Amino acid sequence: MKRRIGILTSGGDCPGLNAAIRGVARAAYEMFDAEIVGIRDGYRGLIHGEWQEMKRSQFSGILTLGGTILGSSRQPFRNMRVIEDDKIDKVAAMKKNYAAMKLDCLVTLGGNGTHKTANLLAEEGLNVIGLPKTIDNDLYGTDFTFGFHTAVDIATDVIDRIHTTAASHGRCMVIEIMGNKAGWLTLYSGLAGGADVVLLPEIPYDIKEVAKVVEARANSKKAFSILAVAEGAMDKKEAKMKKKEREAYRQETGFHGIANRIAKELCDMVGVEARPVLPGHIQRGGSPSAYDRVLSTQFGVHAAQLIAKEEYGVTVALVGNTITHNKLSEIAGVPKLVPTDHQMVQVARDMGISFGD
């Protein structure tokens, strides 16, 4: 049995992409007669026909390597069927290049947008398998995505290091954690790092409630406070607005990021020395943790097993302790947000961590 497999990585990079690529390739080489085609820079490479036939040696030594050896790009799903200035029909081009590469299947590594486009291609008749990556852990149908645990480790390390300087100088430190729509990364790292306040996009906050926590700590001779704040957190007033209204409101009020705003508000309301901390893309970089190396490898091997069985139109998932898969049509475009009654939220509340509500 011979299989010619195309692989691409799409969207933002994260630790574990290379480990997953390696898992697919090495398992495929072991299980059947495989040819691997690497597609450059995600769907952009598939659209423009930028690809190369890979050698076995190219999958050696990449288990611990961060980023992606194939390159990546963001190609918004909403524009996939839009003919833009370049006059390219993107869907037709992807189908044409899939055929030109003589692929038996396409493996796509990515997050929500990547999976929506993967499902689109599956509906167009291509053989597609998805692998779920994102530090946000917001893909429906899988307990964890690869890249998430490494990002938790990094964000927790940031909080740990901020603790020492916050305690030394008696400051209130507002740490902005990645996560625009889902707060999983902030929730896990905030709990692991011992934050006093955790603000999530799913739980709108009242700055007065946040100020009460900071003031109470100051009055109880705890000279510092640690706030872990998701970049997509919003107050209760903003939560009632539509997206465009919220963007306009923030522009009018001179919004320069959630951590900057909260730090300034706390300075004004409580009189504490509050400083914003923005670790930014550090959270997405570097070598994957041992957990993510294992998970990425498991996902990659399962994809190869699905190819051997010619089972397509699915995405790999972790459910409980089992590596399994879901239909692309059932998970594409379905976000996995933090439920307000999630067990981890309750654990945090029972430990006295405030969510500002």
C-alpha positions in Angstrom: 0.0 0.0 0.0 1.4 3.3 -1.1 0.2 6.7 0.3 1.3 10.2 -0.7 0.7 12.5 2.2 0.7 16.3 2.2 1.4 18.1 5.5 0.9 21.7 6.3 0.9 23.9 9.5 -1.4 26.8 9.6 -2.1 29.8 11.9 0.0 30.8 14.8 3.0 28.7 15.6 3.2 26.8 18.9 5.4 24.2 20.6 4.8 20.7 19.4 4.2 21.3 15.7 7.5 19.6 14.6 6.9 16.8 17.1 3.5 16.1 15.5 4.9 16.3 11.9 7.6 13.8 13.0 5.0 11.5 14.5 3.0 11.4 11.3 6.0 10.9 9.1 7.8 8.3 11.2 4.7 6.2 11.8 3.7 6.4 8.1 7.2 5.2 7.0 6.9 2.3 9.4 3.4 1.3 8.7 3.2 1.5 4.9 5.0 2.8 1.7 4.8 6.5 2.3 5.8 9.6 0.5 5.6 12.9 2.4 5.0 16.3 0.7 5.8 19.3 2.8 3.6 22.3 1.9 5.1 25.7 2.7 3.5 28.3 4.9 0.1 26.7 5.5 -2.8 27.2 3.2 -1.0 29.9 1.4 1.4 27.3 0.1 -1.5 25.1 -0.9 -3.1 27.9 -2.7 0.1 29.0 -4.6 1.6 25.5 -5.1 4.6 25.9 -2.9 5.7 22.5 -1.8 8.6 20.0 -1.7 9.0 16.3 -1.5 10.5 15.5 1.9 13.3 13.0 2.8 13.3 10.8 5.9 16.3 12.7 7.2 14.3 15.9 7.4 12.2 14.4 10.2 15.2 13.6 12.3 16.2 15.9 15.2 13.0 17.9 15.2 11.2 16.4 18.2 12.4 19.1 20.6 12.4 21.9 18.0 10.0 24.8 18.5 8.1 26.5 15.7 7.5 24.6 12.4 10.0 23.4 9.8 7.3 23.9 7.2 6.5 27.5 8.0 3.1 28.9 8.7 0.7 31.7 7.8 -2.7 33.0 8.7 -5.3 32.6 6.0 -8.7 33.8 7.4 -11.4 31.3 6.8 -13.9 34.1 6.1 -11.9 35.0 3.0 -11.5 31.5 1.6 -14.3 31.8 -0.9 -13.7 35.5 -1.6 -12.0 36.5 -4.8 -9.6 39.3 -3.8 -7.4 41.6 -5.8 -5.1 38.8 -6.9 -8.1 37.2 -8.8 -7.4 33.8 -7.3 -10.2 31.4 -6.5 -8.6 30.0 -3.4 -10.7 26.8 -3.1 -10.2 25.9 -6.7 -6.5 26.6 -6.5 -6.2 24.3 -3.4 -8.0 21.5 -5.1 -5.9 22.0 -8.3 -2.6 21.9 -6.3 -3.8 18.9 -4.3 -4.3 17.0 -7.5 -1.0 18.4 -9.0 0.9 17.0 -6.0 -0.9 13.7 -6.5 -1.8 13.5 -2.9 -3.8 10.6 -1.3 -4.5 12.8 1.7 -3.8 16.1 3.4 -2.8 16.5 7.1 -3.5 20.0 8.5 -2.0 21.1 11.8 -3.8 24.1 13.3 -6.5 25.7 15.4 -10.1 26.8 14.8 -9.6 28.6 11.5 -7.4 25.8 10.2 -10.0 23.2 11.0 -12.8 25.2 9.4 -10.8 25.3 6.2 -10.0 21.6 6.5 -13.7 20.9 6.8 -14.3 23.0 3.7 -11.8 21.0 1.7 -13.3 17.8 3.0 -16.7 18.9 1.8 -15.1 19.7 -1.6 -14.0 16.0 -1.8 -10.4 16.0 -0.6 -9.1 13.5 1.9 -8.3 15.5 5.0 -7.2 14.8 8.6 -6.7 17.5 11.2 -4.4 17.7 14.1 -5.5 20.1 16.9 -2.8 22.6 18.0 -3.2 25.9 19.9 -2.0 27.3 23.1 -5.5 28.5 23.7 -6.9 25.0 24.1 -10.2 26.2 22.6 -10.9 23.4 20.1 -14.1 21.6 20.7 -14.0 17.8 21.0 -10.5 17.4 22.6 -9.6 17.7 26.2 -6.3 19.3 25.3 -4.6 20.6 22.2 -0.8 20.3 21.8 1.1 23.4 22.6 -1.3 24.3 25.5 0.7 22.6 28.4 4.0 24.2 27.2 2.3 27.6 27.2 0.9 26.9 30.7 4.5 26.1 31.9 5.8 29.3 30.3 3.0 31.6 31.7 3.4 30.0 35.1 7.1 30.6 35.1 6.4 34.3 34.2 4.0 34.5 37.2 6.5 32.8 39.5 9.2 35.3 38.5 6.9 38.3 38.9 6.0 37.1 42.4 9.6 37.7 43.6 9.8 41.3 42.2 6.2 42.1 43.3 7.0 40.9 46.9 10.4 42.8 46.9 8.9 46.1 45.9 5.3 45.8 47.3 3.7 46.2 43.9 0.5 45.1 42.3 1.5 43.3 39.1 -1.0 42.8 36.2 0.2 40.0 33.9 -1.5 39.8 30.5 -1.8 36.2 29.4 -2.6 35.2 25.8 -6.2 34.2 25.1 -8.6 36.5 23.2 -11.8 34.4 23.4 -11.0 31.5 25.7 -9.4 31.8 29.1 -8.0 28.3 29.6 -4.4 29.4 29.6 -5.0 32.2 32.1 -7.1 29.9 34.3 -4.5 27.1 34.5 -1.4 29.3 34.8 -3.1 31.6 37.2 -4.0 28.7 39.5 -0.5 27.2 39.1 1.2 30.5 39.7 -0.8 31.5 42.8 -2.5 34.5 41.3 -4.8 36.5 43.6 -7.1 37.6 40.8 -7.8 35.7 37.5 -9.8 37.5 34.8 -11.2 35.5 31.9 -13.1 36.5 28.7 -15.9 34.2 29.8 -16.5 35.9 33.2 -16.9 39.7 32.8 -15.3 41.6 35.7 -16.2 44.6 37.7 -13.1 46.8 38.4 -14.6 47.8 41.8 -14.5 44.1 42.8 -10.9 43.7 41.6 -10.0 46.9 43.6 -11.6 45.5 46.7 -9.3 42.4 46.5 -6.2 44.5 46.0 -7.1 47.0 48.8 -8.0 44.1 51.2 -4.6 42.6 50.6 -2.9 45.9 51.2 -4.8 46.5 54.4 -3.9 43.0 55.7 -0.2 43.8 55.3 0.2 41.7 52.2 2.1 44.3 50.3 1.7 42.9 46.8 -1.0 41.4 44.6 -0.7 39.2 41.4 -3.4 39.5 38.7 -3.4 37.0 35.8 -5.5 38.6 33.1 -6.5 37.1 29.8 -5.9 39.5 26.8 -9.6 39.1 25.9 -11.0 39.9 29.3 -13.7 42.6 29.4 -15.6 44.4 32.1 -19.3 43.9 32.5 -20.2 47.1 30.5 -18.2 45.9 27.5 -19.6 42.4 27.8 -23.0 43.8 26.9 -21.7 45.4 23.7 -21.4 43.9 20.3 -17.8 43.4 19.0 -17.8 46.5 16.8 -19.4 48.6 19.6 -16.7 47.4 22.0 -13.9 48.2 19.6 -15.3 51.7 19.1 -15.7 52.2 22.8 -12.1 51.2 23.5 -10.8 53.4 20.8 -12.7 56.4 22.2 -11.3 55.7 25.7 -7.7 55.2 24.6 -7.5 51.5 25.2 -3.9 50.2 25.0 -4.4 46.6 26.2 -6.2 45.1 29.1 -3.2 44.9 31.5 -2.3 48.6 30.9 -5.9 49.7 31.6 -6.4 47.6 34.8 -3.0 48.7 36.2 -3.9 52.4 35.7 -7.4 51.9 37.1 -6.0 50.3 40.2 -3.4 53.0 40.7 -6.2 55.6 40.5 -8.8 53.7 42.7 -6.6 52.1 45.4 -3.4 54.2 45.2 -1.2 51.1 44.9 1.8 50.9 42.6 0.5 48.8 39.8 2.5 47.6 36.8 1.4 45.8 33.7 3.5 42.8 32.5 3.2 41.6 28.9 5.0 38.4 28.2 3.4 38.2 24.7 4.7 35.8 22.1 7.2 34.3 24.6 4.2 32.1 25.6 4.1 30.5 22.1 7.8 30.0 21.6 10.6 27.5 22.4 10.9 23.8 22.8 7.7 21.8 23.7 7.4 20.3 27.2 7.7 16.6 27.7 3.9 16.4 27.9 3.4 18.1 24.6 6.1 16.0 22.9 4.3 12.9 23.9 0.8 14.3 23.0 2.0 15.6 19.6 3.6 12.2 18.9 0.5 10.4 19.8 -1.7 12.7 17.7 0.7 12.2 14.7 0.8 8.5 15.0 -3.0 8.3 15.2 -3.2 10.4 12.0 -0.9 7.8 10.3 -3.2 5.0 11.6 -6.2 6.8 10.1 -4.4 7.1 6.8 -3.7 3.4 6.8 -7.4 2.7 7.2 -8.3 5.4 4.7 -10.5 7.2 7.3 -10.7 10.8 6.3 -12.8 13.9 7.1 -11.8 13.7 10.8 -9.6 15.4 13.3 -7.6 13.7 16.1 -8.5 14.3 19.7 -7.7 13.4 23.3 -10.7 12.3 25.3 -10.0 11.1 28.8 -6.9 9.0 28.4 -7.7 7.9 24.9 -6.4 9.2 21.6 -9.4 9.2 19.3 -10.9 11.3 16.5 -14.0 13.4 15.7 -15.7 14.3 12.4 -14.5 17.6 11.1 -18.0 18.6 10.3 -19.0 18.2 14.0 -16.1 20.3 15.5 -15.1 22.9 12.9 -16.1 26.4 14.0 -17.3 25.2 17.5 -15.3 27.1 20.1 -14.5 25.5 23.5 -14.8 28.2 26.1 -14.3 28.0 29.8 -17.8 27.2 31.4 -18.5 29.6 34.3 -19.2 26.5 36.5 -16.1 24.6 35.4 -14.5 22.5 38.1 -11.2 24.5 37.8 -13.1 27.7 38.3 -14.7 26.4 41.4 -11.4 25.1 42.7 -10.0 28.6 42.3 -12.9 30.2 44.0 -12.7 27.8 46.9 -9.1 28.9 47.3 -10.0 32.5 47.6 -9.0 33.5 44.0 -11.2 36.3 42.7 -12.6 36.4 39.2 -13.6 40.1 39.6 -17.3 39.3 39.5 
